[in-house]
Amino acid sequence: MPSPNLQAARIVAGTLTLLSREIREVGHPVDLWSPALPQDSIRDMAAMVGRGAAVPLWVDERHPAKGLALYHRSDWESEFLGFEAARILGPFMVVENQLERETRVRRLANLAIEQSRIRDHYLITIKTFHDPAVLRGFLGENFVMAEIGTSLTGTVPEEALTAERPAGFVVLEDDDVSELAADTVEALGDFFYDGHWRNDRVPGPEKARLLWSQVALEDLTGKADPALLLWDQRRGRPAAISTVRISGQLAFLSILAVAAPYRGRGLGRLIMHETLNRLRGRVGEIKVETASYNLPALKLYHSLGFVNTAPLAALHYHRQAGLSSRPSRPE
C-alpha cells in the first residue's frame, strides 16, 4: 500500500494533469486565469508532495479539482530573511462561479494559515494569476497585496540576432564573470526598484536590496547558465548583466540589470540579444516576470517579441498581523 505522501502525490499529479488537459483542449480556459501547466511543473510539484516537502491543501479531498493548493517551507527565503517563511503554489480549481471560487479560496487561505501556526512559519507568500475571486479570497483572510506584476513569454529565435556593440564594450561569460561577480554586484548597487519584497514593510527595501544582490551573486557564480556581463573597458566597470536559469525545456530570465550610468543607451537590448543567441538550440521559449509599472523593461521585452501571458499578483501573510479581526465570510 503506498505511503500517504505518495498517495497524495498521485492525486496531485492526476488533478493537475486533468486541469491542464481541459484548459488545453476545451478551446477556451476552464479557469480563465490559469494557463496550462507544463508537465515538468506538474512532476516537480507532485515530487515535492511525495517526499513530504509540500503539503496539499484540499477544499474537498473527494473532489480535488474543486480547490487545491500546495504549501511548503521556503528554504532559501527562510535562511536569508532570518525567520521561517512559506509559500503557496496555486490555487488550482475548475469552478466558474465567482462567489464559489472566492469561498473556496478563503478556505484554502485558512488551511495555509493553519499550517503556518502548526509549523511556526511567520510569513506566507503566494504569486497567483490576477483572478478577482482569488484576490478577494486571500485579501479577505488578511493577506496583503505586495506587488502587481506581469509574466511574459518570448521565443528564442532560430537565427542569430545582431546588435551594434558600442566601442569599448565586451561581453564576458563563464570564469570571467564568476571572477568579477562580487565587484559587479557591488558596482550595480540598488539595481531593482520593484519586487514584492521591496514593497512590503517586512522585510522592507533594504533587505530586498540585499536579497536581490545575493540572487545576482549566486547567478554570476554558477547558478545561472548563461550568465553574461557587459563590461566597459574604458571605465573598467560593469555596464549590465543578464542571467538565465533553465528548467527542463523552459528558460527563465532571472536578472536583467543595467547600471544607472548606462541606462537609456540600448545596452539592455544588446545584452538580451547576446543572451537569446546563447539559448539557440537549447530551449524554444524564455519566460520573464517584471512589475506591471516597470515600463522601460516592458518596452524592451515587447520590442523583442515577448508577449504578456498573465498578470500576476504577489500576496503576503504576516502571521502575527493575521490575529486581528477578520471580515465576515461570503455566504
C-alpha positions, 0 to 999 in steps of 0.5 A: 500500500503506498505511503500517504505522501505518495498517495497524495502525490498521485492525486496531485499529479492526476488533478493537475494533469486533468486541469491542464488537459481541459484548459488545453483542449476545451478551446477556451480556459476552464479557469480563465486565469490559469494557463496550462501547466507544463508537465515538468511543473506538474512532476516537480510539484507532485515530487515535492508532495511525495517526499513530504516537502509540500503539503496539499491543501484540499477544499474537498479531498473527494473532489480535488479539482474543486480547490487545491493548493500546495504549501511548503517551507521556503528554504532559501527565503527562510535562511536569508530573511532570518525567520521561517517563511512559506509559500503557496503554489496555486490555487488550482480549481475548475469552478466558474462561479465567482462567489464559489471560487472566492469561498473556496479560496478563503478556505484554502487561505485558512488551511495555509494559515493553519499550517503556518501556526502548526509549523511556526512559519511567520510569513506566507507568500503566494504569486497567483494569476490576477483572478478577482475571486482569488484576490478577494479570497486571500485579501479577505483572510488578511493577506496583503497585496505586495506587488502587481506584476506581469509574466511574459513569454518570448521565443528564442529565435532560430537565427542569430540576432545582431546588435551594434556593440558600442566601442569599448564594450565586451561581453564576458561569460563563464570564469570571467564573470564568476571572477568579477561577480562580487565587484559587479554586484557591488558596482550595480548597487540598488539595481531593482526598484520593484519586487514584492519584497521591496514593497512590503514593510517586512522585510522592507527595501533594504533587505530586498536590496540585499536579497536581490544582490545575493540572487545576482551573486549566486547567478554570476557564480554558477547558478545561472547558465548563461550568465553574461556581463557587459563590461566597459573597458574604458571605465573598467566597470560593469555596464549590465548583466543578464542571467538565465536559469533553465528548467527542463525545456523552459528558460527563465530570465532571472536578472536583467540589470543595467547600471544607472550610468548606462541606462537609456543607451540600448545596452539592455537590448544588446545584452538580451540579444547576446543572451537569446543567441546563447539559448539557440538550440537549447530551449524554444521559449524564455519566460520573464516576470517584471512589475506591471509599472516597470515600463522601460523593461516592458518596452524592451521585452515587447520590442523583442517579441515577448508577449504578456501571458498573465498578470500576476499578483504577489500576496503576503501573510504576516502571521502575527498581523493575521490575529486581528479581526477578520471580515465576515465570510461570503455566504 
